[in-house]
Amino acid sequence: MRVTLKDVAKLAGVSAKTVSRVVNDQGEISDATRDRVLVAIEELGYRPNRLARSLTTGTTQSVGLIIPDISEPFFPELILGAESVARERGYNVFLCNANRDPELELRYVDLLTERQVDGLMIAGSRLEQEGLKTATQGRSVVILTPYVIPDALLFSIDDFEGGRQAGEYLVSLGHRRIGFIEGTWSRSAKYRSKGLAGAMESAGICSEKLVAGSVSPVCVESGREEALRVLREHPSLTALVCYNDVLALGVLQACAQVGKRVPDDLSVLGFDDIPESSRSAPPLTTVHFDRHHIGVAMMTKLIDVIEGKSDRDERVIIPGRLLVRQSCAPPRLLSSKETR
């Protein structure tokens, strides 16, 4: 039998309105009365009706978290960070997987809004600018995206700077023939490629020599297949930068398949520093982004906006840090056959 608010009031010897004030933390109530109500709640195992509470407070103490692909290793730590903040601040999280589909992403935005969540966190949105504007209208929303949207709370990874760091490091090792394998998040990949090309140009290397390949979907197998094509068509490459570590792991498989040694014959560099990158053979040099911290920071900002403690119009840039492991080395001297 469900325990009601009236049952608690009867046991505590107070009115139902007093119990409601204690549950919703409203009004002036003496410590003795509050303690008596809390003891009755504990004794009876009372659980507040969330729908009734939302009608009283105007909030549901819930947020929606939309991600593009639950299978991508980038997102689990981000989700854990976001969920830890929500739990600490008394919010429930509804997790939705958009399966890399922008239309499904927008449907989830509408669905969660219908469920009256207090706010939305969209991490790694695949929406273009117009879709992002639609998602932010009339809602408390925080979005991880490379796009700039007016009057919105945004987080953006510093893709250009990450690409520049990767390029400067490879150039410092002596690499001049560098390739870049691009992923499906094209705007982010574009900035990483530009940063890489910028580092090459600063070193006096013509960026037109940057070999580019593109894969979809982003997975180890697609990275392997694209690496095989790039290595076959451009045998003089001495380094490959990958949009993320998942593709870089595919490159390592391709090198093993064709007998190229990493890093002796080819240097390989990734992005994100997913757990597998430190366990690969050899361990991957990568541009590290603290995904748990990103989740914590985004959810903190979102709840601050919901509770009126922060503005909606802000853009936070997330820096990356080059993490040197064992997959990069100075290029060896190539034979005349390889340079053709």
C-alpha positions as a Markdown table, in Angstrom:
| # | Residue | x | y | z |
|---|---|---|---|---|
| 1 | Met | 0.0 | 0.0 | 0.0 |
| 2 | Arg | 1.4 | 3.4 | -1.0 |
| 3 | Val | 2.3 | 5.7 | 1.9 |
| 4 | Thr | 0.8 | 9.1 | 1.4 |
| 5 | Leu | 1.7 | 12.6 | 2.6 |
| 6 | Lys | -1.4 | 12.4 | 5.0 |
| 7 | Asp | 0.0 | 9.3 | 6.6 |
| 8 | Val | 3.2 | 11.1 | 7.4 |
| 9 | Ala | 1.3 | 14.1 | 8.7 |
| 10 | Lys | -0.8 | 11.9 | 11.0 |
| 11 | Leu | 2.3 | 10.1 | 12.5 |
| 12 | Ala | 4.2 | 13.3 | 12.9 |
| 13 | Gly | 1.2 | 15.1 | 14.5 |
| 14 | Val | 1.3 | 18.0 | 12.0 |
| 15 | Ser | -0.7 | 19.1 | 9.0 |
| 16 | Ala | -0.2 | 17.8 | 5.5 |
| 17 | Lys | 0.8 | 21.3 | 4.4 |
| 18 | Thr | 3.6 | 21.2 | 6.9 |
| 19 | Val | 4.9 | 17.9 | 5.6 |
| 20 | Ser | 4.7 | 19.4 | 2.1 |
| 21 | Arg | 6.8 | 22.3 | 3.2 |
| 22 | Val | 9.5 | 20.0 | 4.7 |
| 23 | Val | 9.6 | 17.8 | 1.6 |
| 24 | Asn | 9.9 | 20.8 | -0.8 |
| 25 | Asp | 12.1 | 22.8 | 1.6 |
| 26 | Gln | 9.7 | 25.8 | 1.7 |
| 27 | Gly | 8.5 | 28.2 | 4.3 |
| 28 | Glu | 9.6 | 28.8 | 7.9 |
| 29 | Ile | 9.5 | 25.6 | 10.0 |
| 30 | Ser | 11.1 | 25.0 | 13.4 |
| 31 | Asp | 13.9 | 22.5 | 13.7 |
| 32 | Ala | 11.9 | 20.3 | 16.1 |
| 33 | Thr | 8.9 | 20.1 | 13.7 |
| 34 | Arg | 11.2 | 19.4 | 10.7 |
| 35 | Asp | 13.0 | 16.6 | 12.6 |
| 36 | Arg | 9.6 | 15.1 | 13.7 |
| 37 | Val | 8.5 | 15.0 | 10.0 |
| 38 | Leu | 11.7 | 13.5 | 8.8 |
| 39 | Val | 11.6 | 10.8 | 11.4 |
| 40 | Ala | 8.0 | 9.9 | 10.3 |
| 41 | Ile | 9.1 | 9.9 | 6.6 |
| 42 | Glu | 11.9 | 7.5 | 7.4 |
| 43 | Glu | 9.8 | 5.3 | 9.6 |
| 44 | Leu | 7.0 | 5.0 | 7.0 |
| 45 | Gly | 9.3 | 4.8 | 3.9 |
| 46 | Tyr | 7.5 | 7.7 | 2.3 |
| 47 | Arg | 8.6 | 8.7 | -1.2 |
| 48 | Pro | 7.3 | 12.0 | -2.6 |
| 49 | Asn | 5.1 | 12.1 | -5.7 |
| 50 | Arg | 7.4 | 13.7 | -8.2 |
| 51 | Leu | 4.6 | 14.9 | -10.4 |
| 52 | Ala | 2.9 | 16.6 | -7.5 |
| 53 | Arg | 6.2 | 18.1 | -6.4 |
| 54 | Ser | 6.9 | 19.4 | -9.9 |
| 55 | Leu | 3.5 | 21.2 | -9.9 |
| 56 | Thr | 4.4 | 22.8 | -6.5 |
| 57 | Thr | 8.0 | 23.8 | -7.4 |
| 58 | Gly | 7.7 | 24.4 | -11.1 |
| 59 | Thr | 10.6 | 22.0 | -11.7 |
| 60 | Thr | 11.0 | 18.3 | -12.3 |
| 61 | Gln | 14.6 | 18.0 | -10.9 |
| 62 | Ser | 15.5 | 16.2 | -14.1 |
| 63 | Val | 17.7 | 16.9 | -17.1 |
| 64 | Gly | 18.2 | 15.3 | -20.5 |
| 65 | Leu | 21.6 | 14.2 | -21.8 |
| 66 | Ile | 21.8 | 13.5 | -25.6 |
| 67 | Ile | 24.9 | 12.0 | -27.1 |
| 68 | Pro | 25.5 | 11.1 | -30.8 |
| 69 | Asp | 26.8 | 7.5 | -30.3 |
| 70 | Ile | 27.0 | 5.5 | -27.1 |
| 71 | Ser | 29.6 | 3.2 | -28.7 |
| 72 | Glu | 32.2 | 5.9 | -29.2 |
| 73 | Pro | 34.8 | 5.7 | -26.4 |
| 74 | Phe | 34.9 | 9.5 | -26.1 |
| 75 | Phe | 31.6 | 9.6 | -24.3 |
| 76 | Pro | 31.4 | 7.2 | -21.3 |
| 77 | Glu | 33.7 | 9.3 | -19.1 |
| 78 | Leu | 31.9 | 12.5 | -20.1 |
| 79 | Ile | 28.6 | 10.9 | -19.1 |
| 80 | Leu | 30.0 | 9.7 | -15.8 |
| 81 | Gly | 31.2 | 13.2 | -15.0 |
| 82 | Ala | 27.9 | 14.8 | -15.9 |
| 83 | Glu | 25.9 | 12.3 | -14.0 |
| 84 | Ser | 28.0 | 12.7 | -10.9 |
| 85 | Val | 27.2 | 16.4 | -10.8 |
| 86 | Ala | 23.5 | 15.9 | -11.5 |
| 87 | Arg | 23.2 | 13.3 | -8.7 |
| 88 | Glu | 25.1 | 15.5 | -6.2 |
| 89 | Arg | 22.8 | 18.4 | -6.9 |
| 90 | Gly | 19.6 | 16.4 | -6.8 |
| 91 | Tyr | 18.8 | 15.9 | -10.5 |
| 92 | Asn | 17.9 | 12.8 | -12.4 |
| 93 | Val | 19.4 | 12.3 | -15.9 |
| 94 | Phe | 17.6 | 10.9 | -18.9 |
| 95 | Leu | 20.2 | 9.6 | -21.4 |
| 96 | Cys | 19.4 | 9.5 | -25.1 |
| 97 | Asn | 21.6 | 8.0 | -27.9 |
| 98 | Ala | 21.0 | 9.8 | -31.2 |
| 99 | Asn | 22.9 | 7.2 | -33.2 |
| 100 | Arg | 24.7 | 9.9 | -35.2 |
| 101 | Asp | 21.4 | 11.1 | -36.7 |
| 102 | Pro | 20.7 | 14.8 | -36.5 |
| 103 | Glu | 17.0 | 14.3 | -37.0 |
| 104 | Leu | 16.8 | 11.8 | -34.2 |
| 105 | Glu | 18.7 | 14.3 | -32.1 |
| 106 | Leu | 16.1 | 17.0 | -32.6 |
| 107 | Arg | 13.3 | 14.5 | -31.9 |
| 108 | Tyr | 14.9 | 13.7 | -28.6 |
| 109 | Val | 15.1 | 17.5 | -27.9 |
| 110 | Asp | 11.3 | 17.6 | -28.5 |
| 111 | Leu | 10.6 | 14.4 | -26.5 |
| 112 | Leu | 12.6 | 15.5 | -23.5 |
| 113 | Thr | 10.9 | 19.0 | -23.6 |
| 114 | Glu | 7.5 | 17.3 | -23.6 |
| 115 | Arg | 8.6 | 15.3 | -20.5 |
| 116 | Gln | 9.3 | 18.7 | -18.9 |
| 117 | Val | 13.0 | 18.2 | -18.1 |
| 118 | Asp | 14.5 | 21.3 | -16.6 |
| 119 | Gly | 17.3 | 21.5 | -19.1 |
| 120 | Leu | 19.2 | 19.7 | -21.8 |
| 121 | Met | 22.9 | 18.8 | -22.2 |
| 122 | Ile | 23.8 | 17.9 | -25.8 |
| 123 | Ala | 27.3 | 16.5 | -26.0 |
| 124 | Gly | 29.0 | 16.2 | -29.3 |
| 125 | Ser | 26.0 | 17.4 | -31.3 |
| 126 | Arg | 25.8 | 16.5 | -35.0 |
| 127 | Leu | 23.4 | 19.3 | -35.7 |
| 128 | Glu | 24.3 | 22.2 | -38.0 |
| 129 | Gln | 23.9 | 25.8 | -37.0 |
| 130 | Glu | 20.1 | 26.0 | -37.8 |
| 131 | Gly | 19.4 | 22.8 | -36.0 |
| 132 | Leu | 21.4 | 24.1 | -33.0 |
| 133 | Lys | 19.4 | 27.3 | -33.0 |
| 134 | Thr | 16.2 | 25.3 | -32.9 |
| 135 | Ala | 17.4 | 23.2 | -30.0 |
| 136 | Thr | 18.3 | 26.2 | -27.9 |
| 137 | Gln | 15.1 | 28.2 | -28.4 |
| 138 | Gly | 13.1 | 28.6 | -25.2 |
| 139 | Arg | 15.2 | 26.0 | -23.3 |
| 140 | Ser | 18.0 | 25.8 | -20.8 |
| 141 | Val | 20.6 | 24.0 | -22.9 |
| 142 | Val | 24.3 | 23.4 | -22.9 |
| 143 | Ile | 25.9 | 22.1 | -26.1 |
| 144 | Leu | 29.3 | 20.6 | -27.0 |
| 145 | Thr | 29.9 | 21.8 | -30.5 |
| 146 | Pro | 32.5 | 23.6 | -32.7 |
| 147 | Tyr | 29.8 | 26.0 | -34.0 |
| 148 | Val | 29.2 | 29.4 | -32.6 |
| 149 | Ile | 25.5 | 30.1 | -31.8 |
| 150 | Pro | 24.3 | 33.5 | -30.5 |
| 151 | Asp | 22.7 | 33.6 | -27.1 |
| 152 | Ala | 23.6 | 30.0 | -26.2 |
| 153 | Leu | 25.6 | 28.2 | -23.6 |
| 154 | Leu | 28.4 | 26.4 | -25.6 |
| 155 | Phe | 31.4 | 24.3 | -24.9 |
| 156 | Ser | 33.9 | 23.9 | -27.8 |
| 157 | Ile | 37.1 | 21.7 | -27.9 |
| 158 | Asp | 40.0 | 23.7 | -29.2 |
| 159 | Asp | 40.5 | 21.6 | -32.3 |
| 160 | Phe | 42.8 | 24.1 | -34.1 |
| 161 | Glu | 45.2 | 24.3 | -31.2 |
| 162 | Gly | 45.2 | 20.5 | -30.8 |
| 163 | Gly | 46.0 | 20.1 | -34.5 |
| 164 | Arg | 48.8 | 22.7 | -34.2 |
| 165 | Gln | 50.3 | 20.9 | -31.2 |
| 166 | Ala | 50.3 | 17.6 | -33.1 |
| 167 | Gly | 51.9 | 19.3 | -36.2 |
| 168 | Glu | 54.6 | 21.1 | -34.2 |
| 169 | Tyr | 55.6 | 17.9 | -32.5 |
| 170 | Leu | 55.9 | 15.9 | -35.7 |
| 171 | Val | 57.7 | 18.7 | -37.4 |
| 172 | Ser | 60.1 | 18.9 | -34.5 |
| 173 | Leu | 60.9 | 15.2 | -35.0 |
| 174 | Gly | 61.8 | 15.9 | -38.6 |
| 175 | His | 58.6 | 14.8 | -40.4 |
| 176 | Arg | 57.8 | 16.6 | -43.7 |
| 177 | Arg | 55.5 | 14.1 | -45.3 |
| 178 | Ile | 52.4 | 14.0 | -43.0 |
| 179 | Gly | 48.9 | 12.6 | -43.6 |
| 180 | Phe | 45.6 | 13.3 | -41.9 |
| 181 | Ile | 42.7 | 10.9 | -41.6 |
| 182 | Glu | 39.4 | 12.8 | -41.1 |
| 183 | Gly | 36.4 | 11.6 | -39.1 |
| 184 | Thr | 32.7 | 12.2 | -39.5 |
| 185 | Trp | 32.4 | 15.3 | -37.3 |
| 186 | Ser | 33.5 | 17.4 | -40.2 |
| 187 | Arg | 33.7 | 20.8 | -38.6 |
| 188 | Ser | 35.8 | 19.6 | -35.7 |
| 189 | Ala | 38.1 | 17.6 | -38.1 |
| 190 | Lys | 38.4 | 20.7 | -40.4 |
| 191 | Tyr | 39.8 | 22.7 | -37.5 |
| 192 | Arg | 42.2 | 20.0 | -36.5 |
| 193 | Ser | 43.4 | 19.7 | -40.1 |
| 194 | Lys | 43.9 | 23.5 | -40.3 |
| 195 | Gly | 45.9 | 23.5 | -37.1 |
| 196 | Leu | 48.1 | 20.7 | -38.5 |
| 197 | Ala | 48.6 | 22.6 | -41.8 |
| 198 | Gly | 49.3 | 25.8 | -39.9 |
| 199 | Ala | 52.1 | 24.1 | -38.0 |
| 200 | Met | 53.6 | 22.8 | -41.2 |
| 201 | Glu | 53.4 | 26.2 | -42.9 |
| 202 | Ser | 55.1 | 27.9 | -39.9 |
| 203 | Ala | 58.0 | 25.4 | -40.4 |
| 204 | Gly | 58.2 | 26.3 | -44.1 |
| 205 | Ile | 56.5 | 23.1 | -45.3 |
| 206 | Cys | 53.9 | 23.6 | -48.0 |
| 207 | Ser | 50.6 | 22.6 | -46.5 |
| 208 | Glu | 49.4 | 21.4 | -49.9 |
| 209 | Lys | 51.6 | 18.4 | -49.3 |
| 210 | Leu | 49.3 | 17.3 | -46.4 |
| 211 | Val | 47.6 | 14.1 | -47.5 |
| 212 | Ala | 44.0 | 13.8 | -46.4 |
| 213 | Gly | 41.7 | 10.9 | -46.2 |
| 214 | Ser | 38.1 | 10.6 | -44.8 |
| 215 | Val | 36.2 | 7.7 | -43.2 |
| 216 | Ser | 32.6 | 7.1 | -42.2 |
| 217 | Pro | 31.6 | 5.7 | -39.8 |
| 218 | Val | 34.4 | 6.3 | -37.3 |
| 219 | Cys | 35.6 | 2.9 | -36.1 |
| 220 | Val | 38.7 | 0.8 | -35.9 |
| 221 | Glu | 37.9 | -1.1 | -39.1 |
| 222 | Ser | 37.2 | 2.0 | -41.2 |
| 223 | Gly | 40.5 | 3.5 | -39.9 |
| 224 | Arg | 42.3 | 0.3 | -40.9 |
| 225 | Glu | 40.8 | 0.3 | -44.4 |
| 226 | Glu | 41.5 | 4.0 | -45.0 |
| 227 | Ala | 45.1 | 3.7 | -43.7 |
| 228 | Leu | 45.7 | 0.8 | -46.2 |
| 229 | Arg | 44.5 | 3.0 | -49.0 |
| 230 | Val | 46.5 | 6.0 | -47.9 |
| 231 | Leu | 49.7 | 4.0 | -47.4 |
| 232 | Arg | 49.3 | 2.3 | -50.7 |
| 233 | Glu | 48.8 | 5.6 | -52.6 |
| 234 | His | 51.3 | 7.6 | -50.7 |
| 235 | Pro | 54.2 | 5.4 | -49.7 |
| 236 | Ser | 56.4 | 8.3 | -48.9 |
| 237 | Leu | 54.4 | 9.3 | -45.8 |
| 238 | Thr | 56.4 | 9.2 | -42.6 |
| 239 | Ala | 53.5 | 10.3 | -40.2 |
| 240 | Leu | 49.8 | 9.9 | -40.0 |
| 241 | Val | 47.6 | 12.1 | -37.7 |
| 242 | Cys | 44.1 | 10.7 | -37.1 |
| 243 | Tyr | 40.9 | 12.6 | -36.2 |
| 244 | Asn | 40.7 | 10.4 | -33.0 |
| 245 | Asp | 42.3 | 7.5 | -31.3 |
| 246 | Val | 39.8 | 5.0 | -32.7 |
| 247 | Leu | 41.0 | 5.7 | -36.2 |
| 248 | Ala | 44.6 | 5.6 | -35.0 |
| 249 | Leu | 44.1 | 2.1 | -33.6 |
| 250 | Gly | 42.9 | 1.1 | -37.1 |
| 251 | Val | 46.1 | 2.6 | -38.5 |
| 252 | Leu | 48.1 | 0.5 | -36.2 |
| 253 | Gln | 46.3 | -2.6 | -37.5 |
| 254 | Ala | 46.9 | -1.6 | -41.1 |
| 255 | Cys | 50.6 | -1.1 | -40.4 |
| 256 | Ala | 50.9 | -4.6 | -38.8 |
| 257 | Gln | 49.1 | -6.0 | -41.9 |
| 258 | Val | 51.5 | -4.5 | -44.4 |
| 259 | Gly | 54.6 | -5.0 | -42.3 |
| 260 | Lys | 55.2 | -1.3 | -41.4 |
| 261 | Arg | 56.7 | -0.8 | -38.0 |
| 262 | Val | 55.4 | 1.9 | -35.7 |
| 263 | Pro | 57.1 | 4.3 | -35.1 |
| 264 | Asp | 60.2 | 3.2 | -37.0 |
| 265 | Asp | 58.5 | 3.2 | -40.4 |
| 266 | Leu | 55.5 | 5.4 | -39.6 |
| 267 | Ser | 54.6 | 7.7 | -36.8 |
| 268 | Val | 51.0 | 7.6 | -35.7 |
| 269 | Leu | 49.2 | 10.3 | -33.6 |
| 270 | Gly | 45.6 | 10.4 | -32.4 |
| 271 | Phe | 43.2 | 12.7 | -30.5 |
| 272 | Asp | 41.2 | 12.2 | -27.2 |
| 273 | Asp | 43.3 | 9.8 | -25.1 |
| 274 | Ile | 40.7 | 7.1 | -24.8 |
| 275 | Pro | 41.7 | 4.2 | -22.4 |
| 276 | Glu | 42.7 | 1.9 | -25.3 |
| 277 | Ser | 45.3 | 4.4 | -26.5 |
| 278 | Ser | 47.6 | 3.7 | -23.5 |
| 279 | Arg | 47.2 | -0.1 | -24.0 |
| 280 | Ser | 47.9 | -0.3 | -27.7 |
| 281 | Ala | 51.1 | -1.6 | -29.2 |
| 282 | Pro | 52.9 | 0.7 | -29.2 |
| 283 | Pro | 51.0 | 3.1 | -26.8 |
| 284 | Leu | 49.6 | 6.0 | -28.8 |
| 285 | Thr | 50.8 | 9.5 | -28.7 |
| 286 | Thr | 47.7 | 11.6 | -28.6 |
| 287 | Val | 46.1 | 15.0 | -27.8 |
| 288 | His | 44.5 | 14.5 | -24.4 |
| 289 | Phe | 41.1 | 16.0 | -23.5 |
| 290 | Asp | 39.8 | 15.5 | -20.0 |
| 291 | Arg | 36.4 | 14.1 | -20.9 |
| 292 | His | 35.3 | 13.5 | -17.3 |
| 293 | His | 36.1 | 17.2 | -16.5 |
| 294 | Ile | 34.1 | 18.3 | -19.7 |
| 295 | Gly | 31.1 | 16.4 | -18.4 |
| 296 | Val | 31.4 | 17.9 | -14.9 |
| 297 | Ala | 31.8 | 21.4 | -16.3 |
| 298 | Met | 28.9 | 21.2 | -18.7 |
| 299 | Met | 26.5 | 19.8 | -16.2 |
| 300 | Thr | 27.5 | 22.3 | -13.6 |
| 301 | Lys | 26.9 | 25.2 | -16.0 |
| 302 | Leu | 23.6 | 23.7 | -17.1 |
| 303 | Ile | 22.2 | 23.4 | -13.5 |
| 304 | Asp | 23.6 | 26.8 | -12.7 |
| 305 | Val | 21.5 | 28.2 | -15.6 |
| 306 | Ile | 18.4 | 26.2 | -14.5 |
| 307 | Glu | 18.8 | 27.6 | -11.0 |
| 308 | Gly | 19.4 | 31.2 | -12.2 |
| 309 | Lys | 23.0 | 31.2 | -11.0 |
| 310 | Ser | 24.6 | 31.7 | -14.5 |
| 311 | Asp | 23.9 | 33.3 | -17.8 |
| 312 | Arg | 22.8 | 31.4 | -20.8 |
| 313 | Asp | 25.1 | 33.3 | -23.2 |
| 314 | Glu | 28.6 | 31.9 | -22.8 |
| 315 | Arg | 31.2 | 29.9 | -24.8 |
| 316 | Val | 33.8 | 27.8 | -23.0 |
| 317 | Ile | 36.9 | 26.7 | -24.9 |
| 318 | Ile | 38.3 | 23.4 | -23.8 |
| 319 | Pro | 42.1 | 23.1 | -24.2 |
| 320 | Gly | 43.9 | 19.9 | -25.2 |
| 321 | Arg | 47.4 | 18.7 | -24.2 |
| 322 | Leu | 49.8 | 16.7 | -26.3 |
| 323 | Leu | 50.5 | 13.4 | -24.5 |
| 324 | Val | 53.7 | 11.8 | -25.8 |
| 325 | Arg | 53.9 | 8.1 | -25.7 |
| 326 | Gln | 55.7 | 5.6 | -28.0 |
| 327 | Ser | 54.0 | 5.8 | -31.4 |
| 328 | Cys | 56.0 | 8.7 | -32.8 |
| 329 | Ala | 59.7 | 9.0 | -33.6 |
| 330 | Pro | 62.0 | 10.8 | -36.1 |
| 331 | Pro | 61.5 | 9.6 | -39.7 |
| 332 | Arg | 64.1 | 7.1 | -41.0 |
| 333 | Leu | 65.8 | 7.7 | -44.3 |
| 334 | Leu | 63.6 | 6.6 | -47.2 |
| 335 | Ser | 64.8 | 4.6 | -50.2 |
| 336 | Ser | 64.5 | 6.2 | -53.6 |
| 337 | Lys | 61.7 | 3.7 | -54.4 |
| 338 | Glu | 59.6 | 4.9 | -51.4 |
| 339 | Thr | 60.0 | 8.6 | -52.2 |
| 340 | Arg | 58.5 | 8.3 | -55.6 |
